[in-house]
């Protein structure tokens, strides 16, 4: 089952929305971002990853990308986040599991 879930994860691309209030450029705080990615993967695949680790907050500037890591069992996969739009303090981003 783990192999099946990892195969599904490798095909996953989904849109996420996160809100954050900040002064200046809006951002999604690191802990909130990791939880949001983890919850979304659980919802889409039906299996929660053991951990999602992002290096920092995600700045709300369209086109910004960030590489996070996902751990499921003994496997580690890279996850790419891409900001698709920003409306005030609402940041929308896509998440994709890196194939390489």
C-alpha positions as a Markdown table, in Angstrom:
| # | Residue | x | y | z |
|---|---|---|---|---|
| 1 | Unk | 0.0 | 0.0 | 0.0 |
| 2 | Unk | 2.9 | 2.4 | 0.7 |
| 3 | Unk | 4.2 | 1.9 | -2.8 |
| 4 | Unk | 0.7 | 2.6 | -4.2 |
| 5 | Unk | 0.4 | 5.8 | -2.2 |
| 6 | Unk | 3.8 | 7.0 | -3.2 |
| 7 | Unk | 2.9 | 6.4 | -6.8 |
| 8 | Unk | -0.2 | 8.5 | -6.3 |
| 9 | Unk | 1.8 | 11.2 | -4.6 |
| 10 | Unk | 4.2 | 11.3 | -7.5 |
| 11 | Unk | 1.2 | 12.3 | -9.8 |
| 12 | Unk | -0.3 | 14.8 | -7.4 |
| 13 | Unk | -0.8 | 18.4 | -8.3 |
| 14 | Unk | -3.3 | 20.4 | -6.4 |
| 15 | Unk | -4.1 | 24.0 | -5.6 |
| 16 | Unk | -3.9 | 25.2 | -2.1 |
| 17 | Unk | -5.0 | 28.5 | -0.5 |
| 18 | Unk | -3.5 | 29.9 | 2.6 |
| 19 | Unk | -4.1 | 33.2 | 4.4 |
| 20 | Unk | -1.7 | 35.2 | 6.5 |
| 21 | Unk | -1.8 | 38.7 | 7.8 |
| 22 | Unk | 1.5 | 40.5 | 7.7 |
| 23 | Unk | 3.0 | 43.9 | 7.2 |
| 24 | Unk | 4.5 | 44.3 | 3.8 |
| 25 | Unk | 4.6 | 41.3 | 1.5 |
| 26 | Unk | 2.1 | 38.7 | 2.6 |
| 27 | Unk | 3.4 | 35.3 | 3.5 |
| 28 | Unk | 2.5 | 31.8 | 4.7 |
| 29 | Unk | 4.4 | 31.0 | 7.9 |
| 30 | Unk | 6.5 | 27.9 | 7.8 |
| 31 | Unk | 4.5 | 25.8 | 10.4 |
| 32 | Unk | 1.2 | 26.7 | 8.7 |
| 33 | Unk | 2.6 | 25.9 | 5.3 |
| 34 | Unk | 3.9 | 22.5 | 6.4 |
| 35 | Unk | 0.5 | 21.6 | 8.0 |
| 36 | Unk | -1.4 | 22.8 | 4.9 |
| 37 | Unk | 0.7 | 20.7 | 2.6 |
| 38 | Unk | 0.4 | 17.7 | 4.8 |
| 39 | Unk | -3.3 | 18.0 | 5.2 |
| 40 | Unk | -3.8 | 18.5 | 1.5 |
| 41 | Unk | -1.8 | 15.4 | 0.6 |
| 42 | Unk | -3.7 | 13.4 | 3.2 |
| 43 | Unk | -7.0 | 14.6 | 1.7 |
| 44 | Unk | -6.0 | 13.8 | -1.9 |
| 45 | Unk | -4.2 | 10.5 | -1.4 |
| 46 | Unk | -5.9 | 9.2 | 1.7 |
| 47 | Unk | -2.6 | 8.7 | 3.5 |
| 48 | Unk | -0.9 | 11.3 | 5.7 |
| 49 | Unk | 2.8 | 11.7 | 5.1 |
| 50 | Unk | 5.0 | 11.2 | 8.2 |
| 51 | Unk | 6.4 | 14.7 | 7.8 |
| 52 | Unk | 6.6 | 17.8 | 5.6 |
| 53 | Unk | 9.6 | 20.1 | 6.0 |
| 54 | Unk | 9.8 | 23.5 | 4.4 |
| 55 | Unk | 12.9 | 25.7 | 4.8 |
| 56 | Unk | 11.1 | 29.0 | 5.6 |
| 57 | Unk | 8.0 | 31.0 | 5.2 |
| 58 | Unk | 6.5 | 31.2 | 1.7 |
| 59 | Unk | 6.5 | 34.8 | 0.4 |
| 60 | Unk | 3.3 | 35.9 | -1.4 |
| 61 | Unk | 4.7 | 36.9 | -4.7 |
| 62 | Unk | 3.3 | 35.4 | -7.8 |
| 63 | Unk | 5.8 | 32.9 | -9.4 |
| 64 | Unk | 7.7 | 32.3 | -6.2 |
| 65 | Unk | 8.8 | 28.7 | -5.8 |
| 66 | Unk | 9.9 | 26.7 | -2.8 |
| 67 | Unk | 11.3 | 23.2 | -2.4 |
| 68 | Unk | 10.1 | 21.3 | 0.6 |
| 69 | Unk | 10.7 | 17.6 | 1.6 |
| 70 | Unk | 8.1 | 15.0 | 2.3 |
| 71 | Unk | 8.8 | 11.8 | 4.3 |
| 72 | Unk | 6.5 | 8.8 | 4.0 |
| 73 | Unk | 7.8 | 5.6 | 5.7 |
| 74 | Unk | 11.4 | 5.3 | 4.7 |
| 75 | Unk | 11.0 | 7.4 | 1.5 |
| 76 | Unk | 11.8 | 11.0 | 1.0 |
| 77 | Unk | 10.4 | 13.0 | -1.9 |
| 78 | Unk | 10.8 | 16.7 | -2.9 |
| 79 | Unk | 7.7 | 18.8 | -3.1 |
| 80 | Unk | 7.6 | 22.0 | -5.2 |
| 81 | Unk | 5.3 | 24.8 | -4.1 |
| 82 | Unk | 4.6 | 27.6 | -6.7 |
| 83 | Unk | 2.6 | 30.8 | -5.8 |
| 84 | Unk | -0.1 | 31.2 | -8.5 |
| 85 | Unk | -1.8 | 34.3 | -7.2 |
| 86 | Unk | -2.0 | 36.8 | -4.4 |
| 87 | Unk | -5.1 | 38.8 | -3.4 |
| 88 | Unk | -4.4 | 41.0 | -0.4 |
| 89 | Unk | -3.3 | 38.6 | 2.3 |
| 90 | Unk | -4.7 | 35.5 | 0.5 |
| 91 | Unk | -2.0 | 33.4 | -1.2 |
| 92 | Unk | -2.8 | 30.6 | -3.6 |
| 93 | Unk | -0.2 | 28.1 | -4.5 |
| 94 | Unk | 0.2 | 24.8 | -6.3 |
| 95 | Unk | 1.9 | 21.8 | -4.9 |
| 96 | Unk | 3.6 | 19.1 | -7.0 |
| 97 | Unk | 5.7 | 16.1 | -6.0 |
| 98 | Unk | 9.0 | 16.4 | -7.9 |
| 99 | Unk | 9.6 | 13.6 | -10.4 |
| 100 | Unk | 13.3 | 14.0 | -10.4 |
